[in-house]
Amino acid sequence: MALLRSYVSGRWHTPDDGVPLLDAVTGEEVARISSAGVDMGGALEHGRRVGGPALRELTFHQRAALLKVLATHLTEHKDELYALSARTGATQRDSLVDIDGGIGVLFTYSGKGRRELPNAKVLAEGPVERLSREGTFVGRHIAAPLRGVAVQINAFNFPVWGPLEKFAPAFVAGVPTLIKPASQTAYVTARLVELMLESGALPEGSLQLVSGSAGDLLDHLTPQDLVGFTGSATTARKLRSHPTVVANSVRFTAEADSLNCSILGPDATAGTPEFDLFVKQLVAEMTVKAGQKCTAIRRAFVPSGQLDAVADAVSARLAKITVGNPANPDVRMGALASLDQREEVRRSVRSLAEAGTVVFGALDHVDTLDADPERGAFLSPVLLRADDPDRAQPHEVEAFGPVSTLLPYDGVDHAVELAARGLGSLVGSVVTGDADFAAELVLGVAPWHGRLLVLDTDNAKESTGHGSPLPALVHGGPGRAGGGEEMGGIRGVLHHLQRTAIQASPRVLAAITGEWVPGAPRTVEDVHPFRKTLADLRVGDSVTAGPRVVTQADIDHFAEFTGDTFYAHTNPEAAAANEFFGGIVAHGYLIVSFAAGLFVSPEPGPVLANYGLENLRFTTPVFPGDELTVTLTAKQITPRENATYGEVRWDSLVTKQDGTPAAHYDVLTLVSKS
């Protein structure tokens, strides 16, 4: 008998006994689970006291780099997870979505964290706001890690991807995680956590595991903690209203089961590619993970005249689905997670059948391959048809298994109305080749959905499908779907940070954020900033160069050389008639080129490359005879981990002889560390 352990307060805890967990395919006991004896309050305090400080000592880039180490380690050991996943009833394809998908989330956040966040411990957000006339009083938002623990309470259907999609953004943000998996498949998550800890990549206290009941876990939450939940809408409401969550305004996000829909466009009649795409996608969503996905299609809306054709096509495709032991390569759909789960799905289907008819499948019989249909939690795919789409059941009852209901609609407004009756969904899809129909429908249903897929022949080959959330985009949904946003790229990281408005002088604001801001002191030395390595360069290091007179000959030559003969640069009469210019003006890119010629230090040195300009604005026209001066200031210094160079962002301000700004922009360079 295997007893699932918890990892809390820096050590493993093994219970004396526990509740049996059964193999979903054979009915054999896999392990026993119990959280008896776990000090929940102590675990949270350990995360706050040990894990949090260790993570906050690292920068965003350093934490992101550790995710890559972790992902690589899990990749090397994923066969163990695949073997355990099969015992949950998952096929090889199901396990790929869960395991490889979860590892992919780690790789994605590792890359995004290093590309889109600074190599710093605090994130400075948005522009500096000038709050006074003279500019001595300014403001900016910063985002710093919360000083609590990200508690995740997960569903049974994705024991690997579920924990990792919440862990990754919390870790990059610098917030420790405590995982509480659903019991049915907790033995997979337990091994996942063991592998994560064995990687050696995680600071102590940054990851903990509670196997079994949550007990009084929520009672110990503080205003700095967070809760991320995946599961039923009913449980989400219960947890959200927990007295401690309410009293402490604990950040709570939920990804709840929802009545996701897919809508077939009126152009997609039988025989068209989009019709076939709709049918194929619907069958896939019914059978992958045996329909046990919070993103699965529960309501399939089709034009009234297409109901028979769709029912026949889907039924014919479902008839080819082989149900049975996932170990057999011929099996296309495995078991549900447990016998209890199968009974719950059966009850839900009986309720749905009150508003429609079963056109494929049976509740009490299924032919299985290499498996006992009674000992294992097997169920036939079930397709229902509800000719009256106004009946309540299809819009209120979710059968969390291989079940979907076909419903007719008449016109785009009707489709929008019916989709909205789900009261909020994680995802919806529209399958159509008609871009106008898609645009009208998407704008109508968007307020009720966290994600929308528009599928057509243009993207079908590369689309990841209706039910596949991607770590770069928001995963979550409004209303019944929980009202939360999980993942969502850097949005997921920001969820774990506290945004604070800082009001200060430019000098102090620069010290807080580590970035030079206009009005803060500049440092001017005999050594040109381009002659300094990354180790020697400091924020605020600056050089001023010029002036250079812009002549008519310069403008003429630039126009001829580049081919930019826009009338404002070449036609005096037309330029004079331009109400903004009133005469010949210099090209904007001529100004930028002259500025580079003024501030650059041309000899070989630490500056390796100029790789871009950002936020470029031309603020005042430059006329022949104007004199240009440029001031270049080191604005932000970002060392790159595991590289011999880093990025330097320079503030470049080009002014005319009277001090009027002519151009303002950021120059990006790569600079050697030594």
Beta strands, then each sheet from edge to edge (+ up, - down):
strand 1: 6-8
strand 2: 11-13
strand 3: 19-22
strand 4: 29-33
strand 5: 123-130
strand 6: 138-145
strand 7: 150-153
strand 8: 177-180
strand 9: 207-209
strand 10: 226-231
strand 11: 251-256
strand 12: 261-264
strand 13: 299-303
strand 14: 323-324
strand 15: 357-360
strand 16: 368-369
strand 17: 382-385
strand 18: 403-409
strand 19: 425-431
strand 20: 449-455
strand 21: 474-475
strand 22: 486-487
strand 23: 497-504
strand 24: 542-549
strand 25: 607-618
strand 26: 627-639
strand 27: 645-655
strand 28: 661-672
sheet 1: 1+ 2-
sheet 2: 3+ 4-
sheet 3: 5+ 6- 23+
sheet 4: 9+ 8+ 7+ 10+ 11+
sheet 5: 15+ 17- 18- 13- 12- 19- 20-
sheet 6: 14+ 16+
sheet 7: 21+ 22-
sheet 8: 24+ 26- 27+ 28- 25+
end
